[in-house]
Amino acid sequence: MKTRSWLYSLFAILLAFSLVATACGNDDDDPGAGPAPSSDDSGDDGTADDSGDDMADDSGDMAGDDSGDDMADDSGDMAGDDSGDDMSEDAVVMEEIGPPEDTVVTVCDAPSFTQIYAKVMDNRGFAENRGFEMDFVACHSGAAQAAALVSGQVDIALNTPDNMLGIRNADFDVVMFAQVVDNHFFDIVVSNNFGEIDCPQGDWECAMAALNGTRVGVVARGVAAEQIARQLLDSAGFDPDDSTYIATGLAGTTLAALDADEVDWAITFEPGLSTAELDDIGYAPFRLRAGDGPTELDWPSAIMLTARSYWDANPNTVLHYRAAILEAMEWLRDPANRDAVLEELDAHLGLDPEMAAYIFDNNIGSMTVTAELDPVRITNNVNYAVGRGILAEAQEFGEFAVGPDIDVILPPALVPETTTVNICQAPSFNGMIPHIAEEEGFFADRGIDGEFVQCHSGPANAAALIAGEVHFVQNTPDNMLGIRNAGFDVVMFQQLVDKHFFDIVVSNNFGPIDCEQGDWQCAMQELEGTNVGVVARGAAAEQIARQLIDSAGLDPDGATYIATGLSATTLAALISGEVDWAITFEPGLSQAIVDDIGYAPFALRAGDGPAELDWPSLVNTASREFIENNPNTVAIFAQASRQAMDFMRNPANREAVLEYMSDFLSLEGAVAETVLDSNIGSLSLNGALQPARLQNNVDYAVGRGILEEAQDLDEFTVSP
């Protein structure tokens, strides 16, 4: 049985936040087919500016091209006997490391050139010889890889250092322990339609002068590829905002954009870089992979990372993993293995022999020869990450790097000012977060003890907080703003649910609605003037119902709102015909479907609904007075809450979570499984507040009369 150390903190990421996105050969030929395209897409860009996205971007690079043609020349040297001798000197030999603590290491699997090291480790027995197995989990996007690391689905991941720093910026304690790609795998390609650039080969400043103010293809907006393009222009003395950045996606669609003259140049990765040259679509006036470019971009582009908790529990396993990387790299570079290497690439990426050989020769020279982290160049990446806004403030090398010869810098442990905290709680799926934090010892491990007070509605939450009966309350942001509107200085400090937990259920007694699934406007017109069940009059559920009606162009006062309480009484009201539909939460939503009581014509939890309702639906709140007097206690509470959400997301804990649902919610069987599967994806990955969507909630609260006048984010949020 595998001993696992699950990860309580990680990842943009968001935004998005995304770890290693992938770029594979056959993706380019048909970017719309197969799993690889999705991997790359998210890999580079993910969804906009989230840390998940940044993570994804860099991973996109990892996906393919690591070294330029110049690199290929070097790789030839590395492939010789000298390189083998150097390897044996630098590699960590088995006798120096104790037996691995964890004998099954779970790794994200993505169709990328850089990932070939892991396939070779597994297929050629380097992992087995060191006493551990590799268990691959498909992570075909940057967001998927971030989520996999956060939830404990994987133990070890590959990423760019700046993406890893973005994850740390989101307050997940991930650390790097090995270097995999010493140079860049993102690189430049200029369209032949643009014409030749009158610059010496390798003169990046001259080339950027010629490309200033033109159209740039990037994998996705706001993430790694665009950041590199902007840095090139910035370092050459030009305003990056003078150029136009166009999201061109993976290699296949980027090449199409270059060929169709939609963009003048692009920052992309393999197999796009090699295909552009082989198919005479574009050329490289300089090569980041060969070391051309500004000093700001002089950093290794791929490192191995894990959670600090995994390193602390399994140092021998991690060191064996690093040693096996070196052995795999040595095997890859050995000319005697060339045919076998191309077979591995074909099996992993589906590349034809000519393309596989071309990509291999152009990139193998960038792969590590020691696996040792380069503190100077990684520190340069820290500066780059700060300069590009990826990292809020600089971090010392020892804060995020681990290994036998690295002086580790750890933050001092927080000491709580208040050791017993009172928490509002209701029997709901989201109410399990503090319950699990208490039961699993996440609070106790940090020196606090949770005591629970039952608060079965938003008004009950408000009353308990104002009366001083509780210190912490889960609430919707608009309910919290309503408390502020009443003159009580409550503030939010952590996001718990990124989507909605309230949703709609229509009684089967009402009959079917003649609308397409997801068409909320049509559904609301069908429900005009009916009886609506809400948890409590005037609180969040009624306000959401009114907004749905209002946004559909109907009069909210034309409906009749009936307080039906929590799930059980709401379902009873639907069954009896007392109400036609309801806005409620779990377990009522799933129970209604499983027991054939009602149905959902659209799903707020899936993103259906008006723009006015696009906001995170659950935040942790406390009084400003308590937070100011107990900053450590609040920070500890936030850490333990995030750890509980990570526990709930981890598939290895599924049975334990279902058992908690049985005890806490009296749910079992199909209903429990449906509740878990329908809601687990809405939990926040990092607990970070989302300013733009919270501001949208402010506008909603003002529009609904919950808040008399708009408030700025810094008036009602704090960062513990």
Secondary structure, 3 states (H helix, E strand, C coil): CCCCCCCCCCCCCCCCECCCCCCCHHHHHCCCCCHHHHHHHHHHCCCCCCHHHHHHHHHHHHCCCCCCHHHHHHHHHHCCHHHHHHHHHHCCCHHHCCCCCCCEEEEEECCCCCCHHHHHHHHCCHHHHCCCEEEEEECCCHHHHHHHHHHCCCCEEEECHHHHHHHHHCCCCEEEEEEEECCCCCEEEEEHHHCCCCCCCCCHHHHHHHHCCCEEEECCCCCHHHHHHHHHHHHCCCCHHHCEEEECCCHHHHHHHHHCCCCCEEEECCCHHHHHHHCCCEECCCCHHHCCCCHHHCCCCEEEEEEHHHHHHCHHHHHHHHHHHHHHHHHHHCHHHHHHHHHHHHHHHCCCHHHHHHHHHHHHHHECCCCCCCHHHHHHHHHHHHHCCCCCCCCCHHHHECCCCCCCCCCCCCCCCCCEEEEEECCCCCCHHHHHHHHCCCCHHHCCEEEEEECCCHHHHHHHHHCCCCCEEEECHHHHHHHHHCCCCEEEEEEEECCCCCEEEEEHHHCCCCCCCCCHHHHHHHCCCCEEEECCCCCHHHHHHHHHHHHCCCCHHHCEEEECCCHHHHHHHHHHCCCCEEEECCCHHHHHHHCCCEECCCCHHHCCCCHHHCCCCEEEEEEHHHHHHCHHHHHHHHHHHHHHHHHHHCHHHHHHHHHHHHHHHCCCHHHHHHHHHHHHHHECCCCCCCHHHHHHHHHHHHHCCCCCCCCCHHHHECCC
